[in-house]
Amino acid sequence: MTNVLFVCLQNAGRSQMSQALFEQAAGEKHHARSAGTQPAEHVHPVVVEAMRELDIDISERVPQPLTDELAQWADIVVTMGCGDACPYIPGRRYIDWDLPDPAGKPIEQVRAVRDEINARVAALASDLH
C-alpha cells in the first residue's frame, strides 16, 4: 500500500481533484491525502462543479494545511505549483505536475485541468499496482 500526498497552494482545486480522482482510480489499494501551503477556506465552487460532472462530490471537503506529519506520512509527494514552499523529506519520491491553477477560471478550463489530472492519476495508480 502506497500513501500519496497531493500538494498545491490552496488545496482548493488541483490537489483536491487529484486526491478524489486517485481514490477512485486506486480503490482500496492505495491511500491519498491532499494539502496546501496556503489553504483556502473552501474548495473552489467551479472545481466542485467540474467534479460533480464525473459523479464525484467534493463539496464537503475542507482545504488542509501542509504539515510535517502529512509529509512524513507520504511515500510519494505530488506537487503542483507550490514551488519552494513544499517541504523536502529525504526518502520520499517527488513528482511535479505542471498544471494551471483552476482558481477563477471558467468551467471549460477547469474541465481541461480535471481531465489532465484524471489521466495522470490513472497512470500513477496503474504504475503502483
Secondary structure per residue as TSV (DSSP state, phi and psi in degrees):
chain	resnum	aa	ss	phi	psi
A	1	M	-	360.0	131.4
A	2	T	-	-111.4	137.8
A	3	N	E	-99.3	121.9
A	4	V	E	-116.5	127.9
A	5	L	E	-112.5	123.7
A	6	F	E	-101.8	125.5
A	7	V	E	-127.6	130.9
A	8	C	E	-138.5	-170.2
A	9	L	S	-67.2	-59.3
A	10	Q	S	-98.4	-10.2
A	11	N	S	52.2	39.8
A	12	A	S	-128.8	3.6
A	13	G	S	-148.8	-91.6
A	14	R	H	-57.1	-49.7
A	15	S	H	-69.5	-34.5
A	16	Q	H	-66.1	-44.2
A	17	M	H	-62.8	-41.7
A	18	S	H	-61.2	-46.4
A	19	Q	H	-60.3	-49.4
A	20	A	H	-63.7	-42.6
A	21	L	H	-70.6	-35.6
A	22	F	H	-66.7	-41.8
A	23	E	H	-58.6	-40.3
A	24	Q	H	-67.3	-43.7
A	25	A	H	-71.2	-37.8
A	26	A	H	-89.2	-20.0
A	27	G	T	61.0	-134.4
A	28	E	T	-90.7	2.6
A	29	K	S	-76.5	-27.5
A	30	H	S	-142.2	161.8
A	31	H	E	-111.5	150.1
A	32	A	E	-137.4	146.7
A	33	R	E	-140.5	167.4
A	34	S	E	-140.9	158.1
A	35	A	E	-158.6	167.6
A	36	G	E	-133.2	150.0
A	37	T	S	-75.9	-24.7
A	38	Q	S	-138.8	73.2
A	39	P	-	-59.2	139.6
A	40	A	-	-78.7	177.1
A	41	E	S	-79.3	-28.0
A	42	H	S	-155.3	163.9
A	43	V	-	-68.3	139.2
A	44	H	-	-57.3	129.3
A	45	P	H	-55.5	-36.8
A	46	V	H	-68.3	-29.7
A	47	V	H	-70.0	-43.1
A	48	V	H	-58.3	-44.5
A	49	E	H	-62.1	-45.4
A	50	A	H	-63.2	-37.6
A	51	M	H	-72.9	-33.7
A	52	R	H	-61.7	-29.9
A	53	E	T	-62.3	-21.0
A	54	L	T	-102.2	14.0
A	55	D	T	60.8	35.9
A	56	I	-	-119.8	120.9
A	57	D	-	-101.3	111.7
A	58	I	-	-113.8	16.9
A	59	S	T	-64.4	-25.1
A	60	E	T	-94.0	-2.9
A	61	R	-	-73.1	145.3
A	62	V	-	-117.9	126.5
A	63	P	-	-54.5	136.9
A	64	Q	-	-114.1	146.6
A	65	P	B	-77.1	147.2
A	66	L	-	-74.4	123.3
A	67	T	-	-120.4	162.7
A	68	D	H	-60.9	-36.8
A	69	E	H	-62.3	-43.3
A	70	L	H	-64.3	-43.3
A	71	A	H	-63.2	-38.1
A	72	Q	H	-67.8	-33.8
A	73	W	H	-64.3	-33.7
A	74	A	-	-78.0	141.1
A	75	D	S	-89.6	-35.2
A	76	I	E	-127.6	132.8
A	77	V	E	-116.2	118.0
A	78	V	E	-103.0	116.4
A	79	T	E	-102.6	147.8
A	80	M	E	-141.8	82.1
A	81	G	S	83.8	15.9
A	82	C	-	-95.4	-6.6
A	83	G	G	53.3	-134.3
A	84	D	G	-69.8	-11.8
A	85	A	G	-74.7	-17.0
A	86	C	S	-77.7	131.5
A	87	P	-	-74.3	154.7
A	88	Y	-	-110.1	121.6
A	89	I	-	-113.3	116.2
A	90	P	T	-56.4	142.6
A	91	G	T	90.1	-6.2
A	92	R	-	-95.6	148.9
A	93	R	E	-88.5	130.5
A	94	Y	E	-113.7	136.4
A	95	I	E	-129.5	131.3
A	96	D	E	-111.3	123.7
A	97	W	-	-106.2	116.4
A	98	D	-	-83.9	94.6
A	99	L	-	-126.6	141.6
A	100	P	-	-67.8	146.8
A	101	D	-	-74.4	125.6
A	102	P	-	-76.9	-5.4
A	103	A	T	-56.8	125.3
A	104	G	T	74.3	6.4
A	105	K	-	-90.7	154.4
A	106	P	-	-70.7	159.5
A	107	I	H	-54.8	-35.7
A	108	E	H	-61.2	-42.3
A	109	Q	H	-71.7	-34.8
A	110	V	H	-67.0	-39.0
A	111	R	H	-60.0	-41.1
A	112	A	H	-63.3	-42.3
A	113	V	H	-64.7	-46.1
A	114	R	H	-56.7	-45.6
A	115	D	H	-67.6	-36.4
A	116	E	H	-65.6	-43.1
A	117	I	H	-61.8	-42.9
A	118	N	H	-58.2	-43.6
A	119	A	H	-65.1	-41.2
A	120	R	H	-69.0	-41.7
A	121	V	H	-70.3	-33.2
A	122	A	H	-62.9	-42.8
A	123	A	H	-65.7	-42.2
A	124	L	H	-62.6	-47.7
A	125	A	H	-61.1	-40.1
A	126	S	H	-64.4	-41.2
A	127	D	H	-63.7	-28.8
A	128	L	H	-83.6	-13.7
A	129	H	-	-76.3	360.0
